[in-house]
Amino acid sequence: MKIMTIYAHPADTVTNCGGTLARHADDGDDITALILTHGGRIHPNRYAEEWRKDDPDRTITGSGLAEVITNKKDELSRAAEILGIGKVITLDRDDAVHTVQDDLVEEVARQVAAEQPDVVICDYPLNPAQSANPHTAATMTALAGIGRAGIYLENLDGRSEVNVKQIFFTSLPVFATEALSSNGVRNDLFIDITDVVGRKIAAMDCFASQGYDGNFARKLIESNNGEFGRAAGVNFAEAYVRHYNETHALLPVTSYAESTDVLTRHLSYSRIDLRSEHPAAR
C-alpha cells in the first residue's frame, strides 16, 4: 500500500499520525509526506524565546527566514527517518496560507498524480468556512487537489487519473467510544501505536526549534494518544475519521474486539509509564 500525508506544516505529520506511519513503514508500505508550507513562521519558539532574554544570542536572533526554514527542514528530515517516511515533499508556501488557492490545488493534484497513493491522511476540517485556520485550509486544498487528480485525462493533461481509495482525517477532538453519545460525531477508527510510541516521541524530539521536544512531546502523547488509547482499549492510539464509506461482504468484527476483555482492559491499557520508559533528555 502507498500512503500519502498532506498537512500544512512540517511537524503536523509527526504529531497527528507519526505512530501509524511507523507501523505501516515496518509493514513495508510506501510513505510520502507532502507539506504545503515551509513552517518558518509557525511555532518560532527557539527564536521568540531567545529575544525575551536579557542578553540574547545573536547567532539565533540574527537568523533570517532562509536559515529558519533550513533548520525546520532538517528537523523534519530527521523525524521522517525515525518514522520510516520514505519521501518528503515540501511546497514551501508561506505559513500565512489561510484560503484555498487554485494554483496550490493544482500543485497538490500534480503531486498526488505523481505519487499515486492508495490512502491519504490529512487534518479533519473543523470548519471549512473558517479561513483563519491553516490546517482546515490545507485539508480543503488537499481534497480539491485529490478531486482534480481524479479527473486527469492522459490525452488532455499528460497524466492519468488517480483513484485514492480512502482518506483518513486526524485531529477531530472527540473521545466518544460509540456512536450515540456525541450525535454521531466521532472518530470511527483507531490505530494502536503502543509498540512504536517511543519512535513517535523521538520524532517529536527532533522539533526542538518549536518547543515540541522533551516534556511537551511526552505530555501531548500522554494526554492525546493516551486518551484515544483509552477509547480504543489500548495504551496509546491515533484516531481517524474515514471520509468514504467502506464495503464488506460480511459484517466486520476486528481481532481487537474479539480478544478484548472488557472487564480488565482498563488495567491492561494503563501498564505503561511513558515518562519512565522514555525520559526526556536533561
Secondary structure, 3 states (H helix, E strand, C coil): CEEEEEECCCCHHHHHHHHHHHHHHHCCCEEEEEEEECCCCCCCHHHHHHHCCCCCCHHHHCCCHHHHHHHHHHHHHHHHHHHCCCEEEEEEECCCCCCCCHHHHHHHHHHHHHHCCCEEEEECCCCCCCCCCHHHHHHHHHHHHHHHHCCCCHHHHCCCCCCCCEEEEECCCCCCCCCCCCCCCCCCEEEECHHHHHHHHHHHHCCHHHCCCCHHHHHHHHHHHHHHHHHHCCCCEEEEEECCCCCCCCCCCCHHHHHCCCCCHHHHCCCCCHHHHCCCCC
